[in-house]
């Protein structure tokens, strides 16, 4: 199962108030060691689900690194840059 298939199986959840919105992506079955992704935005954010999917995909790509151990902190400037691009969208 690749990251896109696993992402489609996941069920997105969203809660919001007048000042904030919380969007979460629960871990798909058999994927990512039970890690849950959560994004806090303004309620007017145009596409929190898209940002959350890009974050998920960036992390899933990190799992392909043979030197990375799941549940260990990621200390990589390249990963930090990719994650910043995923969050900003450019």
C-alpha positions as CSV (number, residue, x, y, z in Angstrom):
1,X,0.0,0.0,0.0
2,X,1.5,3.4,-1.0
3,X,0.9,6.7,0.9
4,X,-1.9,7.8,-1.5
5,X,-3.9,4.6,-1.0
6,X,-3.4,4.7,2.8
7,X,-4.5,8.4,2.8
8,X,-7.7,7.5,0.9
9,X,-8.5,4.9,3.6
10,X,-8.0,7.4,6.4
11,X,-11.1,9.3,7.7
12,X,-10.5,13.0,8.2
13,X,-12.1,14.8,11.1
14,X,-12.7,18.5,11.6
15,X,-13.8,20.6,14.6
16,X,-14.2,24.4,14.5
17,X,-15.1,27.4,16.5
18,X,-15.4,31.1,15.7
19,X,-11.6,31.6,16.1
20,X,-10.0,28.2,15.2
21,X,-10.4,25.0,13.3
22,X,-8.8,21.7,14.0
23,X,-8.4,19.2,11.2
24,X,-7.0,15.7,12.0
25,X,-6.1,12.7,9.9
26,X,-6.2,9.5,11.9
27,X,-3.7,6.9,11.1
28,X,-4.8,4.5,8.3
29,X,-4.8,0.8,9.1
30,X,-1.3,-0.8,9.0
31,X,0.4,2.6,8.3
32,X,2.7,5.1,10.0
33,X,2.9,3.4,13.4
34,X,-0.3,4.9,14.7
35,X,0.8,8.5,14.2
36,X,-2.1,11.0,14.0
37,X,-1.7,14.3,12.0
38,X,-3.4,17.4,13.4
39,X,-3.5,20.9,11.8
40,X,-4.7,24.0,13.6
41,X,-5.9,26.8,11.3
42,X,-8.3,29.7,11.2
43,X,-11.9,28.7,10.3
44,X,-11.6,30.6,7.0
45,X,-8.6,28.6,5.8
46,X,-9.4,27.7,2.2
47,X,-8.1,24.1,2.1
48,X,-6.9,22.6,5.4
49,X,-7.5,19.1,4.1
50,X,-5.1,19.7,1.2
51,X,-2.4,21.0,3.6
52,X,-2.9,18.0,5.9
53,X,-2.5,15.6,2.9
54,X,0.7,17.3,1.8
55,X,2.1,17.0,5.4
56,X,1.1,13.3,5.5
57,X,2.8,12.7,2.1
58,X,5.9,14.5,3.2
59,X,6.2,12.4,6.3
60,X,5.4,9.2,4.3
61,X,8.3,10.0,2.0
62,X,10.6,10.4,5.0
63,X,9.7,6.8,6.0
64,X,11.4,5.6,2.8
65,X,14.8,6.8,4.2
66,X,16.6,3.6,5.3
67,X,18.4,5.6,8.1
68,X,15.2,6.8,9.7
69,X,13.6,5.0,12.6
70,X,9.9,5.4,13.1
71,X,9.0,7.5,16.2
72,X,12.4,9.1,16.4
73,X,12.7,12.9,15.9
74,X,13.5,13.9,12.3
75,X,16.6,16.0,12.2
76,X,17.0,17.0,8.6
77,X,17.2,20.4,7.0
78,X,15.9,18.8,3.8
79,X,12.8,17.4,5.6
80,X,12.3,20.8,7.3
81,X,12.3,22.6,4.0
82,X,9.9,20.0,2.4
83,X,7.6,20.4,5.3
84,X,7.6,24.2,5.1
85,X,6.8,23.9,1.4
86,X,4.0,21.5,2.2
87,X,2.5,23.9,4.8
88,X,2.9,27.0,2.7
89,X,1.9,25.4,-0.6
90,X,4.9,26.8,-2.5
